[in-house]
Amino acid sequence: MQGSIVLRFILGTVILVVGALAVCFYFLVRDARDAARSCSSQCRLNQLQLALQNYHDAHGCFPPAYIVDEDGRPMHSWRALIISTTFDHYGSAGRTSLMPRWNVSRRPACCRDCVFGARGSPTRGWSI
């Protein structure tokens, strides 16, 4: 009888300690994951800044908000202009064509690529 009480006490203590360690481990992993996500977002913003700066160095100005066609309607945004210079490692630069309009019903494959995206965002980033 006495041994059963001691065994229950030891077993309860072990379960409590293991549970406390599991909770601590969960919060540590969650914090590390948030820090990594923040670092990843910062890296992507730095890439975007570099792309804009490269465009400025090559053309003497920052890209316009959009490119218009001969009728004055918007065709492409500034993102299409910087994609070919900086984000070539995504493989989109060779497939980027400024001929089709950005709002056509059949978007080319290069326009469906997510070039800049934050994890956890509802749209999973934007495309050109």
N, C-alpha and C positions, 0 to 999 in steps of 0.2 A: 504494500500500500504506500509506504513511504517512498520507495523507489519510483513508483508510478508518478507521484507528484513531482519529484525532482526531474524525471524524464520529460514530463509535460512542460515544466518550467524551462528546461534547456531547449526543448524543441520550439516552444513559443518565442524564446529569445533569439534563436537562430533565424526563425521565419521573420521576425521583426527586423533584425539586422540586414538580412538579405533584401527585404522589401525596401528598407531605407536606402540601401546602396543602389537598388534598381531605380528608385525615384531620382536620386542624385545623378546617376548616369544618364537618365532620360533628359534631365534639364541641361546637363553639360553638352550632350549631343545636339539638343535643340539650339542652344546658344551658338555652338560651333557652326551649325548649318546656317543659321541666320547671318553670322559673320561672313561665311563663305559666299552666300547669296549677295550680300552687300558689296563684298569685294568684286564679285563678278560683274555686278551692275556698274560699279565704278570703272572697271576695266573697259566695259563697253562704251561708257560715256567718254573715256579717254580716246578710244578708237574713233568715235564720232568727231571729237574735237580735232584729232589729227587729220581726219578726212577733210574737214572744213578748212583747216590750215593749209593742207596740201593743195586744195583747190584754189585758195587765195594766193598761194605762192605761184601757182602755174598761170593763173588768169588775172591776177592783180586786183581781184575783188572777190567777195563771197558770192556763192551761187544765188541766183534770183529765187524768189519763192516758188515760181513755176515758169515753164516755158509755154509760150502761146503759139498757136498755129496762125496761118495767114488770115483767118477770120477773127482772131483775137480771143479765141477760146483756149482755156488752159489745156495743155497736153500732158506735161510731166512736171513732177515736183522737183525740188532741189535734191532730193534723195537719189533720183535717177542720174543726176550729174556727178555725184560723188562716188557712186557705186563702182564705177570702172577704175577709179584711181586707187582706192584704199582697200576695198573688200574683195580683192581678187582671190584671196585664199578660200573664199566660199564657192568659187567656181561660177559665180554669176556674171562676172565682168565680160567673159567671152560670149555670153548668151544675151546680154543686155542690148536691146535695140530701142532706139528712140523714135522709131517709125510709128508703131501702133499707139493710139491714145491710151491714157491711163485708165479711162473709165469704159473701155470697150467691154462687151459682154463676154467675149472669149479672151481672157487675159493670157498672155504668153507664159511659158513655164518660168521664165526669169522673174516675172512679177509675183509669182506665188511663193518664192523663197523668202523665208523669214531671215532677214539679215541682222536685225537688232531686236532682241527680245528679252524681256525680264521674266524669269521664272515666277510663276504664280500670278502673272497678269492675265486678265481674261482673254486677251487677243493673242497672247504668246508672242508679242512683238509686232513690228510693222514690216511691211514689204515695200518694194519700190513701186 
